[in-house]
Amino acid sequence: MKVSHFLIAFVLLVSVPSMAQKGINFIKTGNFNTAVATAKQQNKLLFMEVYAPDCHICNAFKGTFAQPQVGALYNAKFVNFQLDIRNPENQKLLKKLKITINATPTFIFMDPTSLQIVGAKIFGERDNSVINVNSIAQKAANPAEHAQNYAKRLKAGDKNPQFLLNYAEYARIVGDTTSNILAFNEFAKTLNPSQYTSQSTFNAIQMVMMNNNNVLFDYFINHIPAYERIYEASPVRMSYENIFQIVLTSSQANKLSLADIQKMKAQMSKAGLDPSSIQRRMWMVESTLLFKQKKASQAIQVIEKLLAVLPNAPGPKEYQYLCDYVTGKTKDKKALAYAKSHWCKFGMK
């Protein structure tokens, strides 16, 4: 039976797409260790998408991952693995790797031998495109763009806004607070005030910023109603609350001056926090600094102000904590005597 040229052409036409390159080929079985071993064996970098099953943004990326042009790049350059952040074992793994996940999906590109992160990015809903997904992969595949070069690039004077933001974002993911502050503050300087309330800038405030002492945060805290009109009150409040929390619970707290503390108090007040809440948040960092500066009487006054705003009267455990706190912070005789008569005698010892 003779087959027409038209039929042959038609068969080829419908067959080509089925043979075309598929999307990203993620490892379907095994765990992180399997993925690392596979990457070593294939002499490729490891790409790890940290996701949550109920994250709607993560689910939206499935369509992008299925695109042939995305699959062509990722399958050629990386061994691809997906890590469910809701899994307790995976949370332990991330902690062991010293990776901080602030939002999902987060893309991690890693050298499987050293387990060094060479590139990382938190993706938002507006970042979901073939161009953006491939762009971060192309940088990760290029040794000149690796994160290990970021500090040298900044020192050499690279002030490209996207580079600075990438550096700050990477530093936050790996827990490098000092580099995050350095890079983000330089990034903030590159912004025009007309950009301060843009979606991309607000995303940076939410997911990248780790410090309250820069021009962008000053603007943010002084224009909260404007941000709330654009982005609603809840995410705006969460943003400044997170930044205050990061500063007070990280190594930054040990470096604050009295001027820094007063500035943060003023920012908290501007954000609408009530005075009692501000005192409860700030008492420890303020009194610790005063004890360090040999201003024990002022430190005791800070603690007394704390006690005055507590919603409930302290019990033996609380008094014991204050007793131990003061005796561990100072050798000042007057301060120790005050603690002994006011707090230690009500403790549990």
Protein Blocks (a to p, Z undefined) as FASTA:
>chain_A
ZZdfklmmmmmmmmmmmmmccdddddfbdcfklmmmmmmmnopacddddddfklmklmmm
mmmmmpmklmmmmmmmpccddddfklmklmmmmmmnopacfbdcddddddfklopafbdc
dddfklgcfklmmmmmmmmmpmklpmklmmmmmmnopacfklmmmmmmmmmmnopaklmm
mmmmmmmmmpcfklmmgmklmmmmmmmoccfbbfklmmmmmmmmmmmmmnojklmmmmmm
mmmmmmmmmmklmmpcfklmmmmmmmmmmnopafklmmmmmmmmmmmmmmmnopaklmmm
mmmmmmmmpfbdcdfklmmmmmmmmmmmpccfklmmmmmmmmmmmmmZZ
